[in-house]
Amino acid sequence: MWQFLHKYGSPKIFYFTAGRWFRWLALPSLCFLLIGLVGGLAFVPEDYYQGEGFRIIYIHAPSAFLAMGIYSMMAISAVIFLVWRIKVAAMWICASAPIGAWFSFLALFTGAIWGKPMWGTWWIWDARLTSALILFFLYLGFIALQSAITDRQVGDKASAILVLIGVVNLPIIHYSVIWWNTLHQGPTISRLQKPAMDPSMVYPLYGMIIGLFLFYFCIAMLRIRCEILKREGRSRWVEDLVREKMARYRL
Amino acid sequence: MRPIRKKRLQIICLMVLALGGAVACILYALKQNINAFYTPSELIQQQIVAGQTIRIGGMVATGSVKHSEDSLDVAFSVTDFTHQLPVTYTGVLPNLFREGKGVVVQGQLSSQGAFVATQVLAKHDENYMPPQVAKKMAKAEAL
């Protein structure tokens, strides 16, 4: 049943597939981001309570979604790597981590910018903000661990386990605003009921979320290509590829 | 699935579950410390001594805000619709501070049972709508 997936376990095949995926996803990603950004920052009506300032939600909320979504992807890859020992999965985690770290930083940073004028403070140690900060540190911890262990096999295994340990934090981030009293408001769209946002405002937000997820896939595809070349540098097909490229560009 | 892989998967599931259970226990034990503030009703159940710095959260009671005429002193009540707590504060209020909207105040209980705030934060909710929609909803509610 899963036969068709087996070939993507090969770094060589994944290298070329990743290149194709990048080319297919780049334009849709840009379109969604453009619609979301222009719609959210320019065309959507102001909020009745927070005025024009609420527009930062179009950056803040999608960044936070991405920070958690990328971590989930890393966790799934970690399970695939640890159970089936597929090297491409470990490379996918390495390719994803810095992107996730940037998005979680962006979520914290835009959150602080939003918090100062609306709440009256940049930061408060409430459950949501603290657990989101821990997510940022988990990303940094992964990157540090990965670069600290020079033995690839040991490093991949140890850092995959670290990723799985951090998974506990994901439900905590999501439910923090429900389980505890927090200054941060409850979920607006990531809930089972209808979104707590007027329909005239919500579509650019969806556009940003879809656009950023596609953007993540694009960048991760590019990064995993580098990762594959770095790790498979001694294999025959990479040497052939380099020779072919050098001939084409007359180097 | 090959037995060795099945075993690895089981170990991973067990690890994540055990860790989740442990974290759940820790969070449950630390419940009181994780809450960013008490509601006025929760405050009554707590043994808070005067002078201890805490945060109180709730709604600014409608009609309770009284500004002083010659200073930045302001008095209002924080309510969770069961209990009310009178609060005094000296300073600039956040822009979103309104009657009937959320607020989180940090400060100390005075010996008279009133709350002396050193910081006032506005807590907005998760609802977003254009001003016209908000006006319509307010009208519908008034009817």
Interface residues (C-beta under 8 A of the other chain):
Chain A: P45 E46 D47 Y48 Y49 Q50 F54 I57 V79 L82 V83 W84 P117 M118 W119 G120 T121 I124 W125 D126 A127 I161 L164 I165 V167 V168 I172 W179 W180 N181 T182 L183 Q185 G186 P187 T188 A196 M197 D198 S200 M201
Chain B: R5 R8 L9 I12 M15 V16 L19 G20 V23 L27 K31 I34 N35 A36 F37 Y38 T39 G57 P94 N95 L96 K101 V104 Q119 V120 L121 A122 K123 H124 D125 E126 N127 Y128 M129 P130 P131 Q132 V133 A134 K135
